[in-house]
Amino acid sequence: MIENDINLFLLQAGGGLSPLLMMLPLLLVFWFLLILPQQRQRKRWQAMINDLKTGDRVTTQGGIRGIIISVKDDALHLRVPPDNLRLEVTKASVASVTRDDEPKKSEK
């Protein structure tokens, strides 16, 4: 009789872990695999945008390649070959930067 009461008490009291505690490992995995790398990538991109200067070769998200002629608050003026067109694009549209002082990758 006493054993039945103890077993009943243990079943009622220790009904399992709380749902929040069970989701904690999943949330940690989600954080380290998705959110943290995205934050790091965003910081690197923002640093790249802040370091833009005249003479840098850039590629926009639309695929336009050009050389920066001037830098304004939120815009860039690019010289685009072959006709040396002058385009104004936003800084946020820059996808990548290539500087002349960077070593070029050798193609094999």
Beta strands, then each sheet from edge to edge (+ up, - down):
strand 1: 57-60
strand 2: 65-71
strand 3: 75-80
strand 4: 85-90
strand 5: 94-98
sheet 1: 4+ 3- 2+ 1- 5+
end
